[in-house]
């Protein structure tokens, strides 16, 4: 086998691969023997089908498979051994495969287009950024306490609905005579009274009891089409022809009875003995809230560094190659016009991937399998404590639950990516000058909204 790379320019190259019968014939013979052992054919004992007959029936298919396998393996090895950094994958030139005579033991030449990764410097400059320390003010603490009391409250079924209750019931579409419409909408769902924006419409639901009925127009109660179709379980097309007459029948009323602000709640949330008075609970809550809010500060810093580096580190990409590669490899069979319309987003993502990769390489950032396993355990521990109140899970329980997480390849990749992001963030924090500014969460949200406009 002979592989030669011809540079077209700094970002594009052509790979020529020549295969001789000596390269692929031994593999074909080996595959034919495997077929002979496995194939079952009437009139022949297992493993005794003549090789010539198999060659006549399957020879071309086997040859194509083996040649393609050799190409993939050897092209990959060539790129790796010669440290050729490419974007995407080698793109076969389709015109060179037309007219190949697979029936003859000939020498074949295959051509691949390569999009070469650009060379650039990703040394981190001496930037300065604002870093926001978000403090949990009294309003934030009260909001958190209200959420916790609701989360740890218990469900009751009052006689009549009040504001904040959730009403379970059935919507039924009626005709102009207020009779059930033939093939009309019938859908059971739950209606959160706080979800109804119009006060006049909301008041119609207040005071309803189990078994009560209410005539209504869904488009008046739920003005937003997306909310309305979800509530009625219908499509957007069905919504266009919806009757203005509906009957809502109450099946039950649900209400969350808020948990008391007492030791039971303190222990459920923080664990036994962590906070023994309301004052201690509020102090711990403030500490925990501010710790959790650092993720917002970190995200803002990361986003600002991201945009700054994308703006300042300039390099070119083999754009025409990448567009053709996207068209050739996308499962949705994109047109050139579709690729052009979305290419700026794809290019931005690829540019960041290259910059990020260079920063990781320059700063020797690594994430080990053991670190991923440990993070999986922490994730499991947080989830079970946060949503099930299962404090103090034994190590063997955590290990078993984390092992299940590690079986999910997509989840493992997400953990790897998250840990790399955290390591990158730590690098940014130690490399750049950060000017700390104290702010409340509300002020921080206003700031981020203004910056996004």
Secondary structure, DSSP 4 states (H G I P E B T S, - for coil): -EEEEEESSSSEEEEEEEE-HHHHHHHHHHHHHHHHHH---TTS-TT-S-HHHHHHHHHHHHHHHHHHHHHHHHHHHHHHHTT--EEEEEEE-GGGGTT--TTS---EEEEEEEEEPPP---PPP--EEEEEEEE--HHHHHHHHHHHHHHT-EEE--SB--TT-EEEEEEEEB-TTSSBPTT--EEEEEEEGGG---HHHHHHHTT-BTT-EEEE-HHHH--SHHHHHHHHT--HHHHHT--S-EEEEEEEEEEEEPPPSSHHHHHHHH-TTS--SHHHHHHHHHHHHHHHHHHHHHHHHHHHHHHHHHHHS-----HHHHHHHHHHH-TT---HHHHHHHHHHHHHHHHHHHHHHHHHHHTT----HHHHHHHHHHHHHHHHHHHH---S--HHHHHHHHHHHHT-HHHHHHHHHHHHHHHHHHHHHHHSEEEEEEEEHHHHHHHHHHHH-
